[in-house]
Amino acid sequence: KSTMEQLLQDRTVYQQLCKDYLNLKVLAQNACTSPERLAKCKELVRDSVYSPRKLGRIHQFGDFLRLLEQRNLLSLIKPEQLERFEETLDSQDLFIDLKRYRQTLDAHRATIERHYLEDLRHRDRRTLLEKEVERVKLECGGGKEEDKRTTEPPKTSTSSKRSPVFAEHRDELYTLLQNEIGRDWRTLARALNLTSTDIDELESSYRLRERILAVLERAEQAQGADSLVVFLDNLRSALARCRRNDLVKKMDKLLQ
């Protein structure tokens, strides 16, 4: 095979694994069929997450998975965390698929990790549309029709109804702030109510641009899906405290 053919094949394997990873998360959410199951899963990771407050605020399995990803306990190249829930979640299909997923990952690990880390650096792992599709699938318990279970209808997130403009321009806004905030990121983090522990953790774990992104995502997550208006108001106030009213104006113009 030519080098180009091999690169295309490698990328195809990686893209398929991205889809399989999303399907694993959907299956896991469908398998969490009661609050009791969620509570048991939360208990299993309590020491690893090391934030009882954040765990206590989680009432949906999709939010639980996102927290694990934020804590770097779960990712496309680190699916092992799901195995801890085998005795708790109600799905044999999930763990059969997980075993197959890990076999593929192990067989192509060098290639997968290279693409994954490259995508992380450029923050291009998924397009905005794909992110929105993932959010909707997780909130609605997507997946194959035969995999769906009879549960209470999920609560509809009102944030997308209140501000579809934000959903459309979120990445553009965050990129703008990454470009503009620079070394004032600590001031922004404190203004958005991140703790000193959070700030120290970000400083030791991320490069500058990634810290700014993490600050914004954590502040957004802290408000919850139904408090987008509060988050945006907090962000405006935080930028003002950083003496960046120019960014407040740019933000408002972007979200008109």
TINUDO-574163 format. One record per atom (N, C-alpha, C): x, y, z; residue in one letter. Coordinates in steps of 0.05 Angstrom, whole numbers. Example, Ala and Ser with C-alpha at 12.3 -4.5 7.8 and 13.67 -1.06 7.14 Angstrom:
BEGIN
264,-114,156,A $
246,-90,156,A $
264,-66,156,A $
257,-45,142,S $
273,-21,143,S $
258,1,157,S $
This chain:
BEGIN
17,-24,0,K $
0,0,0,K $
17,25,0,K $
8,46,-13,S $
22,71,-13,S $
18,84,14,S $
35,104,20,T $
32,118,46,T $
5,132,48,T $
-5,143,26,M $
-31,157,27,M $
-53,137,32,M $
-52,114,20,E $
-72,93,24,E $
-73,84,53,E $
-49,81,65,Q $
-47,73,93,Q $
-58,94,111,Q $
-52,120,106,L $
-62,142,122,L $
-93,143,121,L $
-104,139,97,L $
-133,139,94,L $
-145,116,110,L $
-133,92,108,Q $
-143,69,122,Q $
-142,74,152,Q $
-119,85,162,D $
-116,91,191,D $
-138,110,200,D $
-142,131,184,R $
-162,151,191,R $
-190,138,192,R $
-196,120,173,T $
-222,107,173,T $
-226,90,198,T $
-205,76,206,V $
-207,60,231,V $
-213,78,255,V $
-199,101,256,Y $
-203,120,278,Y $
-231,131,278,Y $
-241,140,255,Q $
-267,151,253,Q $
-289,131,261,Q $
-285,106,254,Q $
-304,85,262,Q $
-303,81,292,Q $
-280,83,304,L $
-278,80,333,L $
-291,103,347,L $
-290,127,336,C $
-304,150,347,C $
-334,144,348,C $
-345,133,327,K $
-373,126,326,K $
-380,104,346,K $
-362,84,348,D $
-366,62,367,D $
-365,72,396,D $
-348,91,401,Y $
-346,102,428,Y $
-372,116,436,Y $
-383,132,418,L $
-409,144,423,L $
-430,124,427,L $
-431,102,411,N $
-451,82,415,N $
-448,68,442,N $
-423,64,451,L $
-419,52,478,L $
-432,70,499,L $
-428,96,497,K $
-440,114,517,K $
-470,114,516,K $
-481,112,492,V $
-510,110,489,V $
-521,85,502,V $
-508,62,496,L $
-516,37,508,L $
-514,38,538,L $
-493,51,548,A $
-489,53,577,A $
-512,69,590,A $
-520,91,576,Q $
-541,107,587,Q $
-568,92,586,Q $
-573,77,565,N $
-597,61,563,N $
-598,40,585,N $
-574,31,593,A $
-572,9,613,A $
-575,19,642,A $
-573,45,645,C $
-577,57,672,C $
-607,62,675,C $
-622,42,684,T $
-651,43,682,T $
-665,53,708,T $
-650,62,727,S $
-662,71,752,S $
-643,90,767,S $
-654,107,784,P $
-636,124,800,P $
-618,108,818,P $
-627,85,826,E $
-611,68,843,E $
-585,58,829,E $
-588,51,803,R $
-565,43,788,R $
-545,66,785,R $
-556,90,779,L $
-538,113,777,L $
-524,118,803,L $
-538,116,826,A $
-525,121,852,A $
-503,101,857,A $
-507,76,849,K $
-485,55,852,K $
-461,62,835,K $
-466,71,810,C $
-444,78,792,C $
-429,102,804,C $
-443,121,814,K $
-430,145,826,K $
-412,136,850,K $
-423,117,866,E $
-407,108,889,E $
-381,94,880,E $
-382,80,858,L $
-359,66,848,L $
-336,85,841,L $
-342,109,833,V $
-321,128,824,V $
-317,151,843,V $
-330,150,866,R $
-329,172,885,R $
-300,180,892,R $
-283,161,898,D $
-256,167,905,D $
-240,178,881,D $
-245,168,857,S $
-231,177,833,S $
-239,205,825,S $
-265,211,827,V $
-274,237,819,V $
-266,258,839,V $
-267,250,865,Y $
-258,268,887,Y $
-273,294,887,Y $
-299,293,883,S $
-316,317,884,S $
-344,309,891,S $
-350,304,916,P $
-377,296,924,P $
-398,316,915,P $
-390,342,916,R $
-409,363,908,R $
-419,360,879,R $
-399,355,861,K $
-407,352,833,K $
-422,326,828,K $
-414,305,841,L $
-429,280,838,L $
-457,283,848,L $
-460,298,870,G $
-487,301,882,G $
-506,317,864,G $
-495,333,846,R $
-512,349,828,R $
-520,334,803,R $
-509,310,800,I $
-515,295,775,I $
-539,276,779,I $
-558,278,761,H $
-582,262,762,H $
-588,247,736,H $
-571,251,716,Q $
-574,238,690,Q $
-548,224,683,Q $
-550,200,672,F $
-526,185,666,F $
-508,198,645,F $
-520,213,627,G $
-504,227,607,G $
-486,248,620,G $
-497,262,640,D $
-481,282,655,D $
-459,268,670,D $
-465,244,681,F $
-445,228,695,F $
-422,221,677,F $
-428,212,653,L $
-406,205,634,L $
-389,229,627,L $
-403,252,623,R $
-388,276,617,R $
-369,284,639,R $
-378,280,664,L $
-360,286,687,L $
-336,268,687,L $
-340,242,681,L $
-317,224,679,L $
-298,233,658,L $
-308,243,635,E $
-291,252,614,E $
-276,277,622,E $
-289,295,636,Q $
-276,319,646,Q $
-253,313,665,Q $
-257,292,681,R $
-237,284,700,R $
-216,266,688,R $
-218,262,661,N $
-199,245,647,N $
-199,216,657,N $
-222,207,666,L $
-225,179,675,L $
-237,162,653,L $
-248,175,633,L $
-261,161,611,L $
-256,176,585,L $
-248,162,564,S $
-244,175,538,S $
-244,153,517,S $
-242,162,492,L $
-241,144,470,L $
-219,124,473,L $
-196,133,484,I $
-173,114,487,I $
-171,103,515,I $
-190,110,533,K $
-191,100,560,K $
-219,91,567,K $
-229,69,554,P $
-256,60,559,P $
-259,42,583,P $
-237,36,597,E $
-237,16,618,E $
-256,22,640,E $
-261,48,645,Q $
-278,56,667,Q $
-306,43,665,Q $
-315,39,640,L $
-342,27,637,L $
-343,-1,648,L $
-321,-15,648,E $
-321,-43,658,E $
-328,-44,688,E $
-323,-22,703,R $
-329,-22,731,R $
-359,-23,736,R $
-375,-17,716,F $
-404,-16,719,F $
-418,-41,710,F $
-403,-62,704,E $
-415,-86,692,E $
-435,-99,711,E $
-430,-99,737,E $
-449,-111,756,E $
-473,-92,762,E $
-471,-67,753,T $
-491,-47,760,T $
-510,-41,737,T $
-499,-39,713,L $
-516,-32,690,L $
-530,-56,678,L $
-553,-52,668,D $
-571,-74,658,D $
-567,-78,628,D $
-544,-87,620,S $
-540,-92,591,S $
-516,-110,586,S $
-522,-134,575,Q $
-500,-151,567,Q $
-489,-142,540,Q $
-506,-130,523,D $
-496,-120,497,D $
-474,-99,501,D $
-477,-82,521,L $
-457,-61,526,L $
-430,-73,530,L $
-428,-94,546,F $
-402,-105,553,F $
-391,-123,532,F $
-409,-135,516,I $
-399,-150,492,I $
-387,-130,472,I $
-401,-108,467,D $
-391,-87,449,D $
-365,-74,460,D $
-364,-71,487,L $
-340,-59,499,L $
-316,-77,495,L $
-320,-103,498,K $
-298,-122,494,K $
-288,-120,465,K $
-306,-119,446,R $
-299,-117,418,R $
-284,-90,412,R $
-294,-69,425,Y $
-283,-43,422,Y $
-254,-43,432,Y $
-249,-55,455,R $
-222,-55,466,R $
-203,-72,449,R $
-213,-93,436,Q $
-197,-109,418,Q $
-187,-92,394,Q $
-206,-77,383,T $
-199,-59,361,T $
-179,-38,369,T $
-184,-26,393,L $
-166,-6,403,L $
-138,-17,407,L $
-136,-40,419,D $
-110,-52,425,D $
-95,-59,399,D $
-111,-67,379,A $
-98,-75,353,A $
-88,-52,338,A $
-99,-28,343,H $
-91,-4,327,H $
-83,19,346,H $
-73,12,370,R $
-70,33,391,R $
-52,56,382,R $
-29,50,370,A $
-11,71,362,A $
-24,91,343,A $
-38,80,323,T $
-52,96,304,T $
-74,112,316,T $
-91,99,333,I $
-113,112,346,I $
-104,135,364,I $
-83,130,380,E $
-74,150,398,E $
-62,174,383,E $
-49,169,361,R $
-37,191,345,R $
-59,209,335,R $
-80,197,323,H $
-102,214,313,H $
-117,227,335,H $
-121,213,357,Y $
-136,224,380,Y $
-122,248,392,Y $
-96,246,397,L $
-81,268,409,L $
-78,291,389,L $
-76,285,364,E $
-75,306,344,E $
-101,322,343,E $
-123,307,345,D $
-150,320,345,D $
-154,336,370,D $
-144,326,393,L $
-146,341,418,L $
-131,368,416,L $
-108,367,404,R $
-92,392,402,R $
-106,413,385,R $
-120,404,365,H $
-134,423,348,H $
-163,426,355,H $
-172,411,374,R $
-200,411,383,R $
-219,408,360,R $
-213,389,343,D $
-229,383,319,D $
-240,355,320,D $
-242,343,344,R $
-251,315,345,R $
-278,311,333,R $
-296,331,338,R $
-323,329,326,R $
-331,357,316,R $
-346,358,295,T $
-357,384,287,T $
-379,392,306,T $
-387,417,305,L $
-408,427,323,L $
-433,411,319,L $
-440,404,294,L $
-464,389,289,L $
-462,362,301,L $
-439,348,299,E $
-436,322,311,E $
-438,323,341,E $
-427,345,353,K $
-430,348,382,K $
-459,350,390,K $
-474,366,375,E $
-502,370,381,E $
-517,343,378,E $
-510,328,357,V $
-523,302,353,V $
-517,284,377,V $
-492,284,387,E $
-485,268,410,E $
-501,276,434,E $
-503,303,439,R $
-518,312,462,R $
-547,303,461,R $
-559,306,437,V $
-587,298,434,V $
-590,268,438,V $
-572,252,427,K $
-574,223,429,K $
-571,214,459,K $
-553,227,473,L $
-549,220,501,L $
-573,228,518,L $
-584,252,512,E $
-607,262,528,E $
-632,246,522,E $
-634,236,497,C $
-658,222,490,C $
-655,192,491,C $
-632,182,499,G $
-627,154,500,G $
-628,142,473,G $
-612,154,455,G $
-613,145,427,G $
-602,117,423,G $
-597,110,398,G $
-587,83,392,G $
-608,68,377,G $
-603,42,373,K $
-622,26,358,K $
-648,23,373,K $
-670,21,358,E $
-696,21,370,E $
-699,-3,389,E $
-687,-26,382,E $
-690,-49,398,E $
-675,-47,424,E $
-655,-28,425,D $
-639,-25,450,D $
-653,-6,469,D $
-674,8,461,K $
-687,27,479,K $
-704,12,499,K $
-705,24,524,R $
-720,12,545,R $
-742,30,553,R $
-762,19,567,T $
-784,35,576,T $
-776,49,602,T $
-771,75,600,T $
-764,91,623,T $
-780,117,622,T $
-777,133,642,E $
-790,159,642,E $
-778,175,619,E $
-795,192,605,P $
-783,208,584,P $
-763,227,596,P $
-740,230,583,P $
-719,248,594,P $
-729,277,594,P $
-719,292,613,K $
-726,320,614,K $
-713,334,590,K $
-728,351,577,T $
-718,365,554,T $
-702,389,563,T $
-678,391,553,S $
-661,414,560,S $
-673,439,548,S $
-677,460,564,T $
-689,484,554,T $
-667,503,544,T $
-642,497,550,S $
-621,516,542,S $
-620,519,512,S $
-624,497,496,S $
-623,500,467,S $
-647,515,457,S $
-670,513,471,K $
-693,528,463,K $
-689,558,468,K $
-676,564,491,R $
-673,592,499,R $
-652,605,482,R $
-631,591,474,S $
-609,604,460,S $
-598,586,438,S $
-613,582,416,P $
-601,566,394,P $
-577,581,382,P $
-576,607,385,V $
-554,622,375,V $
-528,614,389,V $
-530,610,416,F $
-506,602,431,F $
-497,574,421,F $
-515,556,417,A $
-507,529,407,A $
-493,531,380,A $
-501,550,364,E $
-489,553,337,E $
-462,566,339,E $
-458,585,358,H $
-434,601,359,H $
-416,595,383,H $
-422,573,397,R $
-407,567,422,R $
-377,564,416,R $
-370,548,396,D $
-342,543,390,D $
-328,569,382,D $
-342,585,366,E $
-331,610,356,E $
-325,629,380,E $
-345,630,398,L $
-342,647,422,L $
-318,638,439,L $
-317,612,444,Y $
-295,601,461,Y $
-268,605,448,Y $
-266,603,421,T $
-241,608,408,T $
-233,637,410,T $
-253,655,407,L $
-247,683,411,L $
-235,689,439,L $
-248,677,459,L $
-238,682,487,L $
-210,669,491,L $
-206,646,479,Q $
-179,633,481,Q $
-158,652,468,Q $
-165,665,446,N $
-146,682,433,N $
-141,708,448,N $
-161,717,464,E $
-160,744,476,E $
-152,744,505,E $
-160,724,520,I $
-156,725,549,I $
-127,722,557,I $
-112,704,544,G $
-84,701,550,G $
-78,694,579,G $
-59,708,591,R $
-50,702,618,R $
-69,713,639,R $
-90,726,631,D $
-111,735,650,D $
-130,712,657,D $
-123,688,649,W $
-142,665,652,W $
-148,660,682,W $
-129,665,700,R $
-134,660,728,R $
-156,680,739,R $
-154,705,730,T $
-174,725,738,T $
-201,717,728,T $
-202,707,703,L $
-228,698,692,L $
-238,674,708,L $
-221,655,714,A $
-229,631,729,A $
-240,639,756,A $
-227,657,771,R $
-237,665,797,R $
-263,679,795,R $
-266,696,774,A $
-291,711,770,A $
-314,692,763,A $
-307,668,752,L $
-328,648,745,L $
-331,628,768,L $
-320,635,791,N $
-324,619,816,N $
-310,592,816,N $
-289,588,800,L $
-273,564,802,L $
-256,567,828,L $
-252,545,841,T $
-237,545,866,T $
-207,546,860,T $
-191,552,881,S $
-162,552,879,S $
-152,525,871,S $
-165,504,882,T $
-157,477,875,T $
-162,471,845,T $
-185,480,835,D $
-190,477,806,D $
-169,491,789,D $
-163,516,797,I $
-143,532,782,I $
-116,519,782,I $
-107,509,806,D $
-81,496,807,D $
-81,470,790,D $
-103,456,790,E $
-105,431,774,E $
-103,438,745,E $
-117,459,736,L $
-115,466,707,L $
-87,475,700,L $
-74,490,717,E $
-48,500,711,E $
-27,477,708,E $
-31,457,724,S $
-12,434,723,S $
-18,414,701,S $
-42,415,690,S $
-51,395,671,S $
-53,404,643,S $
-55,430,638,Y $
-61,440,611,Y $
-42,462,603,Y $
-40,465,576,R $
-27,489,565,R $
-46,513,567,R $
-35,536,561,L $
-50,561,566,L $
-77,561,553,L $
-78,556,526,R $
-103,557,512,R $
-123,536,522,R $
-112,513,529,E $
-129,492,539,E $
-140,498,566,E $
-125,513,582,R $
-135,522,609,R $
-159,540,605,R $
-157,559,587,I $
-179,578,582,I $
-204,563,574,I $
-201,544,556,L $
-223,528,547,L $
-235,512,570,L $
-218,500,586,A $
-227,484,609,A $
-242,502,629,A $
-233,526,634,V $
-246,545,652,V $
-275,550,642,V $
-278,556,616,L $
-304,562,605,L $
-322,537,606,L $
-312,514,599,E $
-329,490,599,E $
-337,482,628,E $
-319,486,647,R $
-326,479,675,R $
-347,498,685,R $
-344,524,679,A $
-364,544,688,A $
-391,538,675,A $
-391,531,650,E $
-416,524,636,E $
-429,499,648,E $
-413,479,653,Q $
-423,454,665,Q $
-434,459,693,Q $
-421,476,708,A $
-430,481,736,A $
-458,492,737,A $
-466,506,717,Q $
-493,517,717,Q $
-514,497,709,Q $
-506,476,695,G $
-526,456,687,G $
-538,464,660,G $
-551,444,648,A $
-562,448,621,A $
-584,468,620,A $
-599,472,642,D $
-622,489,642,D $
-616,517,652,D $
-590,525,655,S $
-583,551,666,S $
-564,566,647,S $
-569,563,621,L $
-551,576,602,L $
-551,606,605,L $
-575,618,610,V $
-577,647,613,V $
-560,656,637,V $
-561,642,659,V $
-545,648,682,V $
-515,647,675,V $
-507,626,661,F $
-479,623,654,F $
-470,646,637,F $
-486,654,617,L $
-478,676,599,L $
-476,702,615,L $
-495,707,633,D $
-493,731,650,D $
-468,731,667,D $
-462,707,679,N $
-438,705,695,N $
-413,710,678,N $
-413,700,653,L $
-390,704,636,L $
-386,733,629,L $
-408,748,624,R $
-406,776,619,R $
-394,791,643,R $
-404,784,667,S $
-394,797,691,S $
-365,791,696,S $
-357,766,690,A $
-329,758,694,A $
-311,773,675,A $
-319,776,650,L $
-303,791,631,L $
-300,820,639,L $
-322,831,650,A $
-321,859,659,A $
-301,861,682,A $
-301,842,700,R $
-282,842,723,R $
-253,840,713,R $
-250,827,690,C $
-223,825,678,C $
-217,851,662,C $
-234,871,663,R $
-231,896,649,R $
-230,891,619,R $
-247,872,610,R $
-249,866,582,R $
-277,870,572,R $
-287,895,575,N $
-313,902,565,N $
-314,900,535,N $
-291,902,522,D $
-290,899,493,D $
-298,871,485,D $
-291,851,502,L $
-299,824,496,L $
-329,819,502,L $
-339,834,521,V $
-368,832,527,V $
-383,841,502,V $
-374,863,490,K $
-387,874,466,K $
-385,854,443,K $
-361,842,439,K $
-358,823,418,K $
-375,798,422,K $
-377,790,447,M $
-394,767,454,M $
-423,773,448,M $
-433,796,456,D $
-461,803,451,D $
-467,805,422,D $
-447,816,407,K $
-451,818,378,K $
-453,791,365,K $
-436,773,374,L $
-435,746,364,L $
-461,731,369,L $
-473,736,393,L $
-497,721,401,L $
-523,735,395,L $
-522,757,379,Q $
-546,771,371,Q $
-565,753,355,Q $
